[in-house]
Every structure is written in structure tokens, then in C-alpha cells.
Amino acid sequence: MKNNYHTHTTRCFHAEDSDESYVLSAIKGGIKELGFSDHSPWNYHSKFTSRMRMGLQDFDDYYKSIRHLKEKYKDKISIKIGLECEYFPKYMNWLTTFVQQKKIDYIILATHFEGSDEDGVYYGYACDYNKHLDTYIENCKKGIETGLYSYLAHPDLFMRGRNLFDDYAAIKTRELCEFCKEHNMPIEYNLEGVLVNEMYGTQGYPHPMFWKIASEVGNDVIIGYDAHKAKSLERLDLYDDAYEYLKSLDMNVIETIPYRF
């Protein structure tokens, strides 16, 4: 049974297509449960305006739209409402209250920025420096410890800008994977990363050395499309190839997520 809990909308400024088109593509692609998890808004203390996530003013429209589609297509597909959220220490009390009051089904942890995106470095390009790799791992661990998140998205994001998967990257990968294992936190094999690697001939994430270590640790893994275009959800080959690859590593591929609320 194919499910996907990592789906974006145009509200994040870097995705395409209507909300409904994602649902229709998911149905066409044989997905049984579709979770929308666009980039979370934050109630910033500063005047900062992000150009990679929805604003607070957009959330009600997001929620209303997904609820409408959930009802409209209830006989064809199960739809859940989620958010992709970082761990921003100074805003975690606000986030906890927000997701509970808004009756979000789930949130996923995605460690993109150090501190917050107001002035923090983007980990995807910064982790060629070991000091940023260290804080990336610590940020992931602190987010997991909150108990709010259903899984860790693209855990090997740090390889997007790191030149080599060296001994230090292996040590920090094992540290993260063991922490996830201890805390029953699934990790995501990210299909958007697969598409980027194919398009540019790169080896960022998902990185085979990361997943070799994850297989040794015995992490639970969920496959996520991280869809920024509706048609991505029709790529059966992407999902099937990922599933076969992970099974070749003898990994436990889960199909549904734990709900924390």
C-alpha cells in the first residue's frame, strides 16, 4: 500500500499546481493515503518574511482547502492535514499550541535552518563545515525529544552541500540514526532528492553511505515524495525503486506514520 505524507502547495512559493491536482495525481498514482505537509508558518518576533513557507495569514485557506478535498474525495482516497516544521527553540511553545488548537493531524521534522530562518544558516549548504554538521545533528535530536513530530524528513539533507561523505560524516550519521532508533523516530527516504540527483547528476541526498549506516542501525524508514509538483505523485517507478533498494538493505519500510497528537 503506497502512502505519502510529504506534499507541498503553492503557498510555500516553490511548489507548483493546485491542491486538487495533487489529490488527483495521488489517486492516479495508486496512493491510498495522502498527507499535505506544506512548510509551516511561524509567528516570528521580528519583521522577517519568509519566501519558502506559507505566512500565518495563509494557513486558514490551506486548512479549509484540504478539508474540502478530504470530504470531496473521501470515497477515493484518505487525506490528512499536516505541516513540515523545523525545530526553532524560541518558537516551540507557540508551535505546540498552534498545532493543537488548529487540529493538525501530524507534523514532520525538517531541519533546514540553525536557530530559525530569520538569520540562521541553511544546513543544506553549510554542513561542509563540521561545526554546522554538529549543530544539524543536535537540532534534529532536540526536535525529536519534543515528541511532537511523526518522522524526520530528509535526515541526510546535510549531504546536499557536503563534498565528501567522510569518516566524520559517518560518525555523525550513526549518532543520529542511533538516536532515532532509541526514540522510535522513523526517518524518511526522500524522493524529491532522488529527482534532483537524477536531474543534475549529483549525489546529494538520499546518500547511499547514510542509508548503509541506517540499515546497520536498523531504523524504520518511510518513503516520502516531498512533492512540489502534482505529477511527481504519479511516478510509480520512483516509489517502487526506492522500496526495492531499501528492502535490499534489509530495512523495515513503514507505510503509515505515528500520530503524536
C-alpha positions in Angstrom: 0.0 0.0 0.0 1.5 3.3 -1.1 1.0 6.3 1.2 2.7 9.8 1.1 2.8 12.3 3.9 5.1 14.8 2.4 3.2 17.1 -0.1 3.5 20.8 -0.7 1.3 23.5 -2.1 1.9 26.8 -3.9 1.7 28.7 -0.6 5.4 27.9 0.1 6.4 29.9 -3.1 8.5 27.0 -4.6 5.8 24.4 -5.4 3.5 24.2 -8.4 -0.1 23.1 -9.2 -3.4 23.3 -7.4 -4.2 21.5 -4.2 -6.8 19.4 -6.1 -4.3 18.4 -8.8 -2.1 16.7 -6.1 -5.1 14.7 -4.9 -6.0 13.6 -8.5 -2.3 12.7 -9.2 -2.2 10.8 -5.9 -5.3 8.8 -6.9 -3.8 8.1 -10.4 -0.5 7.0 -8.8 -2.2 4.5 -6.5 -1.6 6.3 -3.3 -4.2 5.3 -0.6 -3.5 8.0 2.0 -2.2 11.5 1.1 -0.9 13.8 3.7 -0.4 17.5 2.9 2.5 18.9 4.8 3.4 22.3 3.4 6.1 24.4 5.1 4.8 25.6 8.4 4.1 29.3 9.1 5.8 30.8 12.2 4.8 33.6 14.4 8.1 35.5 14.1 9.1 38.0 16.8 10.8 40.0 14.1 9.6 41.6 10.9 11.1 38.8 8.8 9.0 37.5 5.9 9.9 34.1 4.6 9.8 33.3 0.9 9.9 29.5 1.4 6.9 28.9 3.6 3.3 30.0 3.9 2.6 33.0 6.1 0.3 32.8 9.1 -2.3 34.7 7.0 -2.4 31.8 4.5 -2.9 29.0 7.0 -6.7 29.2 7.2 -7.0 28.9 3.4 -4.7 25.9 3.5 -6.7 24.2 6.1 -10.0 25.0 4.5 -8.9 23.8 1.1 -7.5 20.4 2.3 -10.6 19.8 4.5 -12.8 20.4 1.4 -10.7 18.0 -0.7 -10.8 15.4 2.1 -14.6 15.4 2.0 -14.9 15.6 -1.8 -12.6 12.6 -2.4 -13.4 10.6 0.7 -14.6 7.6 -1.3 -11.3 7.5 -3.4 -8.5 8.5 -1.0 -7.8 9.2 2.6 -6.4 12.8 3.1 -4.6 14.1 6.2 -3.6 17.7 7.1 -0.1 18.2 8.3 2.8 20.6 8.3 6.5 20.4 7.7 8.1 22.1 10.7 11.6 22.9 11.9 12.7 22.9 15.5 13.1 26.6 16.3 13.8 26.7 20.0 12.4 30.2 20.7 9.1 29.4 18.9 8.4 25.9 20.2 5.8 26.9 22.8 3.9 28.8 20.1 4.1 25.8 17.7 2.9 23.3 20.2 -0.1 25.5 21.0 -0.8 26.3 17.3 -0.8 22.7 16.0 -3.1 21.6 18.9 -5.5 24.4 18.5 -5.7 24.1 14.7 -6.3 20.3 15.0 -3.4 19.4 12.7 -3.2 15.6 12.1 0.6 15.5 12.2 3.8 17.4 11.8 7.1 16.2 10.3 10.5 17.4 11.4 12.7 19.0 8.8 15.9 20.6 10.0 16.6 23.3 7.4 18.0 26.3 9.5 20.1 26.9 12.5 18.2 28.8 15.1 15.5 30.0 12.7 15.3 31.1 9.1 15.3 34.8 10.2 19.1 34.8 10.3 20.3 31.2 10.6 22.4 29.3 8.1 20.7 26.9 5.7 22.1 23.4 6.7 21.7 22.1 3.2 24.7 24.1 2.1 26.6 24.8 5.3 27.4 21.3 6.5 30.7 21.0 4.6 31.9 22.6 7.8 31.9 20.1 10.7 30.7 22.7 13.2 27.4 23.1 11.2 27.1 19.4 10.8 27.4 19.1 14.6 24.6 21.6 15.2 22.5 20.0 12.5 22.6 16.7 14.4 21.9 18.4 17.7 19.0 20.3 16.2 17.5 17.1 14.9 17.9 15.4 18.3 16.3 18.3 20.2 13.3 18.3 17.8 12.9 14.5 18.3 12.9 14.9 22.0 9.9 17.1 22.0 7.7 14.2 21.0 5.7 16.3 18.5 7.0 15.0 15.2 5.9 11.9 13.3 9.1 11.4 11.5 12.4 13.0 10.4 12.3 14.3 6.9 15.4 14.0 4.6 17.7 13.2 7.5 20.7 13.3 5.2 20.0 16.8 4.0 23.4 17.8 5.2 24.9 16.0 2.2 23.3 18.5 -0.2 26.4 20.7 0.1 29.0 18.5 1.7 31.7 17.4 -0.7 32.5 14.0 0.8 30.8 11.5 3.0 34.0 11.2 5.1 34.7 9.5 8.4 33.2 12.4 10.4 30.0 12.3 8.4 29.8 8.6 9.1 30.2 9.2 12.9 27.5 11.8 13.0 25.2 9.8 10.8 25.5 6.8 13.2 24.9 9.2 16.1 21.7 10.5 14.5 20.4 7.1 13.4 21.0 5.5 16.8 19.2 8.4 18.4 16.2 8.0 16.1 16.2 4.3 16.8 16.2 4.8 20.6 13.3 7.3 20.3 11.2 5.2 17.8 11.5 8.0 15.2 11.1 6.9 11.6 13.4 8.5 9.0 12.4 9.5 5.5 13.9 8.3 2.2 13.3 11.4 0.2 12.2 11.0 -3.4 12.5 14.7 -4.3 16.2 14.3 -3.5 16.3 11.4 -5.9 14.8 13.6 -8.7 17.3 16.3 -8.0 20.2 13.8 -8.2 18.8 12.5 -11.5 18.3 16.0 -12.9 21.7 17.4 -12.1 23.8 14.2 -12.0 24.7 14.9 -8.4 25.0 12.7 -5.3 23.4 14.8 -2.5 20.6 13.1 -0.6 19.5 10.4 -0.3 23.1 9.4 0.1 24.0 5.7 -0.1 26.5 5.8 2.7 23.9 7.3 5.0 21.5 4.6 4.2 24.1 1.9 4.6 24.6 3.1 8.2 20.9 3.4 8.8 20.4 -0.2 7.7 23.1 -1.3 10.1 21.4 0.6 13.0 18.0 -0.8 12.0 16.0 2.3 11.6 12.4 2.3 10.5 12.1 4.2 7.2 9.2 5.8 5.4 9.3 6.8 1.7 8.3 10.4 1.1 7.7 12.0 -2.3 8.3 15.5 -0.9 6.1 16.5 -3.8 6.5 20.0 -5.2 4.7 19.1 -8.4 1.5 17.1 -8.7 2.8 14.8 -11.4 5.6 13.6 -9.0 2.9 11.6 -7.3 2.3 9.6 -10.5 5.9 8.4 -10.6 5.3 4.8 -9.5 8.8 3.9 -10.6 10.3 6.3 -8.0 8.5 4.7 -5.2 9.0 1.1 -6.3 12.7 1.6 -7.0 13.1 3.2 -3.5 11.2 0.3 -1.9 13.3 -2.3 -3.6 16.5 -0.5 -2.7 15.6 -0.2 1.0 14.5 -3.8 1.1 17.8 -4.8 -0.4 19.4 -3.2 2.7 17.0 -5.3 4.8 15.3 -2.1 6.2 11.9 -2.0 7.7 9.8 0.2 5.4 6.7 1.5 7.2 3.7 2.7 5.3 1.8 4.7 7.9 3.0 7.3 10.4 2.6 7.5 14.1 0.3 10.4 15.1 1.6 12.3 18.1 -1.5 14.4 19.0 
